[in-house]
Amino acid sequence: QVQLVESGGGLVQAGGSLRLSCAASGRTFDTCGYTVGWFRQAPGKEREFVSGITRSGKSTRYAESVEGRFTISRDSAKNTVYLQINSLKPEDTAVYYCVAAPNIVVMTQGCWGQGTQVTVSS
């Protein structure tokens, strides 16, 4: 079974923090790829890349808009990738999705989760 389940979203005040989780079940990574990314989509906007991490966790990438505030990590034993979000801003409000793919270049063609809502109040 291929499944990615995001959790950890919620309503938070500006300046607050959240930790999003992306849990992979079964053979999701074997099937879809071990590179994991986070994307987000705000109302009325296109989905945008936020962050990505390789299988080993040694290589990470961030969108310029979140650099220094977001940290991606993974726990291979738990088949889970995390996105620590600090210093939240109202413009971070969006549905956050995780995706598993063979590499970051083809990430949008990977296996997607259902998303978790993050709402930041000013």
Backbone as CSV, one residue per row, in Angstrom:
resi,resn,N_x,N_y,N_z,CA_x,CA_y,CA_z,C_x,C_y,C_z
1,GLN,0.845,-1.187,0.000,0.000,0.000,0.000,0.885,1.244,0.000
2,VAL,0.558,2.172,-0.858,1.298,3.422,-0.965,0.490,4.509,-0.280
3,GLN,1.051,5.071,0.759,0.323,6.101,1.480,1.271,7.025,2.227
4,LEU,1.004,8.308,2.116,1.688,9.330,2.886,0.628,10.082,3.666
5,VAL,0.845,10.227,4.960,-0.136,10.889,5.806,0.531,12.048,6.540
6,GLU,0.045,13.246,6.242,0.552,14.432,6.925,-0.268,14.696,8.186
7,SER,0.388,15.275,9.166,-0.287,15.670,10.398,0.499,16.814,11.023
8,GLY,-0.101,17.415,12.030,0.589,18.462,12.778,0.152,19.872,12.446
9,GLY,-0.712,20.021,11.461,-1.179,21.349,11.127,-2.127,21.881,12.185
10,GLY,-2.492,23.146,12.049,-3.417,23.737,12.998,-3.448,25.234,12.881
11,LEU,-4.110,25.843,13.845,-4.224,27.298,13.924,-3.214,27.806,14.948
12,VAL,-2.397,28.746,14.530,-1.357,29.266,15.411,-1.201,30.756,15.193
13,GLN,-0.794,31.451,16.202,-0.573,32.889,16.079,0.762,33.168,15.380
14,ALA,0.838,34.308,14.762,2.086,34.715,14.120,3.219,34.693,15.142
15,GLY,4.356,34.195,14.690,5.500,34.051,15.577,5.599,32.691,16.230
16,GLY,4.528,31.918,16.131,4.512,30.598,16.744,5.210,29.547,15.901
17,SER,5.106,28.307,16.381,5.787,27.195,15.719,4.859,26.002,15.569
18,LEU,5.158,25.199,14.589,4.479,23.924,14.388,5.497,22.914,13.884
19,ARG,5.211,21.646,14.132,6.002,20.592,13.518,5.066,19.694,12.729
20,LEU,5.253,19.683,11.445,4.461,18.830,10.572,5.161,17.483,10.405
21,SER,4.358,16.448,10.310,4.895,15.102,10.099,4.328,14.523,8.812
22,CYS,5.139,13.727,8.166,4.729,13.018,6.957,5.125,11.559,7.162
23,ALA,4.150,10.727,7.435,4.406,9.326,7.732,4.111,8.466,6.506
24,ALA,5.073,7.642,6.147,4.914,6.756,4.998,4.579,5.358,5.474
25,SER,3.612,4.752,4.846,3.217,3.395,5.227,3.766,2.384,4.240
26,GLY,3.891,1.163,4.719,4.261,0.056,3.862,5.494,0.320,3.015
27,ARG,5.340,0.068,1.727,6.459,0.187,0.798,6.395,1.483,0.008
28,THR,5.857,2.513,0.630,5.698,3.791,-0.076,7.017,4.297,-0.624
29,PHE,8.045,4.307,0.198,9.325,4.836,-0.274,9.946,3.929,-1.321
30,ASP,9.829,2.618,-1.157,10.349,1.698,-2.171,9.663,1.934,-3.506
31,THR,8.362,2.221,-3.458,7.565,2.382,-4.675,7.730,3.756,-5.293
32,CYS,7.702,4.770,-4.444,7.627,6.149,-4.931,8.982,6.842,-4.989
33,GLY,9.888,6.417,-4.169,11.191,7.085,-4.091,11.408,7.604,-2.696
34,TYR,12.680,7.769,-2.351,13.036,8.124,-0.990,13.267,9.610,-0.770
35,THR,13.345,10.377,-1.830,13.437,11.823,-1.651,12.047,12.345,-1.291
36,VAL,11.986,13.150,-0.258,10.694,13.651,0.225,10.701,15.171,0.199
37,GLY,9.617,15.700,-0.257,9.493,17.149,-0.296,8.222,17.615,0.377
38,TRP,8.238,18.860,0.763,7.045,19.542,1.258,6.693,20.656,0.278
39,PHE,5.427,20.721,-0.052,4.874,21.792,-0.868,3.733,22.426,-0.081
40,ARG,3.326,23.591,-0.503,2.170,24.214,0.115,1.348,24.932,-0.944
41,GLN,0.066,25.055,-0.653,-0.828,25.762,-1.551,-1.741,26.654,-0.746
42,ALA,-1.608,27.931,-0.967,-2.462,28.913,-0.311,-3.696,29.154,-1.170
43,PRO,-4.779,29.625,-0.573,-6.004,29.885,-1.336,-5.750,30.808,-2.517
44,GLY,-6.188,30.386,-3.683,-6.046,31.216,-4.870,-4.658,31.254,-5.474
45,LYS,-3.758,30.446,-4.925,-2.386,30.443,-5.431,-1.993,29.051,-5.903
46,GLU,-0.931,28.994,-6.675,-0.436,27.715,-7.139,0.348,27.021,-6.041
47,ARG,0.426,25.692,-6.156,1.227,24.932,-5.225,2.695,25.293,-5.411
48,GLU,3.397,25.479,-4.294,4.794,25.878,-4.379,5.677,24.979,-3.525
49,PHE,6.895,24.796,-4.010,7.879,24.007,-3.278,8.298,24.740,-2.009
50,VAL,8.420,23.963,-0.920,8.849,24.524,0.355,10.221,23.987,0.757
51,SER,10.345,22.651,0.744,11.586,22.047,1.211,11.670,20.615,0.719
52,GLY,12.911,20.089,0.662,13.111,18.709,0.262,14.292,18.110,0.990
53,ILE,14.287,16.777,1.092,15.351,16.071,1.791,15.612,14.755,1.083
54,THR,16.891,14.409,0.979,17.266,13.169,0.330,17.115,11.983,1.273
55,ARG,17.335,10.818,0.736,17.166,9.593,1.513,18.055,9.572,2.746
56,SER,19.277,9.981,2.580,20.206,9.948,3.709,19.950,11.059,4.703
57,GLY,19.257,12.088,4.254,19.036,13.243,5.108,20.171,14.240,5.072
58,LYS,21.228,13.912,4.327,22.398,14.775,4.322,22.232,15.991,3.419
59,SER,21.327,15.889,2.481,21.106,17.004,1.566,19.691,17.527,1.721
60,THR,19.575,18.810,1.963,18.264,19.439,2.099,18.215,20.693,1.227
61,ARG,17.010,21.097,0.937,16.812,22.284,0.115,15.598,23.025,0.615
62,TYR,15.655,24.361,0.522,14.557,25.193,1.005,14.227,26.280,-0.012
63,ALA,12.966,26.641,-0.029,12.570,27.818,-0.779,13.118,29.044,-0.064
64,GLU,13.408,30.047,-0.835,13.990,31.261,-0.263,13.071,31.874,0.788
65,SER,11.790,31.752,0.592,10.822,32.385,1.490,10.774,31.749,2.872
66,VAL,11.318,30.539,3.005,11.254,29.847,4.291,12.634,29.567,4.871
67,GLU,13.665,29.874,4.111,15.041,29.626,4.563,15.275,30.290,5.917
68,GLY,15.824,29.504,6.847,16.108,30.032,8.170,14.975,29.889,9.160
69,ARG,13.767,29.624,8.679,12.616,29.453,9.574,12.114,28.012,9.580
70,PHE,12.270,27.325,8.482,11.803,25.949,8.348,12.998,25.004,8.385
71,THR,12.797,23.843,8.994,13.836,22.815,9.018,13.220,21.472,8.691
72,ILE,13.754,20.819,7.682,13.266,19.503,7.305,14.215,18.450,7.867
73,SER,13.646,17.338,8.296,14.450,16.242,8.830,13.686,14.938,8.618
74,ARG,14.363,13.832,8.846,13.673,12.553,8.699,14.190,11.557,9.715
75,ASP,13.279,10.657,10.083,13.592,9.549,10.963,13.325,8.283,10.153
76,SER,14.377,7.699,9.638,14.202,6.545,8.755,13.603,5.352,9.472
77,ALA,13.905,5.207,10.746,13.349,4.089,11.509,11.834,4.171,11.615
78,LYS,11.318,5.394,11.577,9.875,5.609,11.681,9.221,5.898,10.329
79,ASN,10.028,5.888,9.259,9.496,6.216,7.930,8.749,7.550,7.942
80,THR,9.310,8.510,8.625,8.635,9.793,8.810,9.581,10.947,8.498
81,VAL,9.033,11.925,7.823,9.758,13.162,7.534,9.050,14.289,8.261
82,TYR,9.830,15.186,8.826,9.275,16.286,9.611,9.595,17.625,8.952
83,LEU,8.728,18.574,9.232,8.989,19.950,8.839,8.729,20.822,10.059
84,GLN,9.804,21.296,10.647,9.698,22.206,11.780,9.543,23.620,11.233
85,ILE,8.478,24.262,11.653,8.174,25.601,11.145,8.207,26.573,12.319
86,ASN,9.118,27.510,12.271,9.243,28.511,13.323,8.953,29.904,12.780
87,SER,8.733,30.823,13.688,8.490,32.222,13.315,7.425,32.320,12.224
88,LEU,6.313,31.655,12.470,5.258,31.609,11.467,4.719,32.994,11.147
89,LYS,4.389,33.176,9.876,3.835,34.430,9.378,2.462,34.148,8.759
90,PRO,1.590,35.140,8.735,0.283,34.921,8.099,0.407,34.400,6.669
91,GLU,1.436,34.794,5.962,1.607,34.336,4.577,2.036,32.879,4.482
92,ASP,2.307,32.251,5.613,2.584,30.812,5.622,1.293,29.997,5.622
93,THR,0.161,30.658,5.767,-1.122,29.965,5.763,-1.320,29.237,4.437
94,ALA,-1.549,27.938,4.530,-1.694,27.119,3.332,-1.979,25.681,3.745
95,VAL,-2.341,24.883,2.759,-2.362,23.439,2.958,-0.963,22.939,2.601
96,TYR,-0.383,22.171,3.507,0.959,21.654,3.316,0.878,20.185,2.928
97,TYR,1.563,19.848,1.857,1.566,18.491,1.325,2.978,17.921,1.348
98,CYS,3.089,16.635,1.605,4.378,15.986,1.410,4.278,15.075,0.190
99,VAL,5.418,14.835,-0.415,5.472,14.034,-1.624,6.758,13.223,-1.604
100,ALA,6.678,11.988,-2.054,7.841,11.109,-2.159,8.129,10.848,-3.626
101,ALA,9.398,10.958,-3.998,9.784,10.818,-5.396,11.223,10.304,-5.471
102,PRO,11.650,9.850,-6.642,13.033,9.364,-6.779,14.079,10.460,-6.571
103,ASN,13.757,11.663,-6.983,14.673,12.780,-6.773,13.899,14.085,-6.838
104,ILE,14.544,15.152,-6.511,13.864,16.442,-6.394,13.431,16.986,-7.751
105,VAL,14.113,16.576,-8.819,13.779,17.088,-10.151,12.393,16.631,-10.580
106,VAL,12.051,15.384,-10.235,10.765,14.828,-10.664,9.756,14.784,-9.522
107,MET,9.976,15.589,-8.518,9.184,15.488,-7.313,7.687,15.677,-7.562
108,THR,7.314,16.584,-8.432,5.891,16.840,-8.636,5.172,15.632,-9.235
109,GLN,5.923,14.685,-9.762,5.338,13.474,-10.339,5.295,12.324,-9.344
110,GLY,5.642,12.591,-8.105,5.718,11.535,-7.103,4.382,11.197,-6.473
111,CYS,4.457,10.590,-5.309,3.272,10.168,-4.554,2.973,11.224,-3.490
112,TRP,1.737,11.685,-3.497,1.352,12.797,-2.637,0.487,12.352,-1.471
113,GLY,0.624,13.093,-0.372,-0.278,12.926,0.744,-1.512,13.788,0.547
114,GLN,-2.400,13.751,1.531,-3.669,14.462,1.403,-3.594,15.907,1.893
115,GLY,-2.524,16.240,2.595,-2.334,17.606,3.043,-2.773,17.852,4.470
116,THR,-2.181,18.866,5.080,-2.578,19.307,6.414,-2.625,20.833,6.403
117,GLN,-3.674,21.366,7.007,-3.904,22.813,6.954,-3.103,23.521,8.042
118,VAL,-2.419,24.560,7.638,-1.738,25.448,8.573,-2.349,26.833,8.405
119,THR,-2.842,27.376,9.494,-3.443,28.705,9.476,-2.740,29.567,10.509
120,VAL,-2.228,30.688,10.065,-1.491,31.589,10.950,-2.273,32.881,11.093
121,SER,-2.637,33.212,12.306,-3.393,34.430,12.568,-2.441,35.559,12.940
122,SER,-2.818,36.745,12.541,-1.952,37.907,12.801,-2.297,38.556,14.124
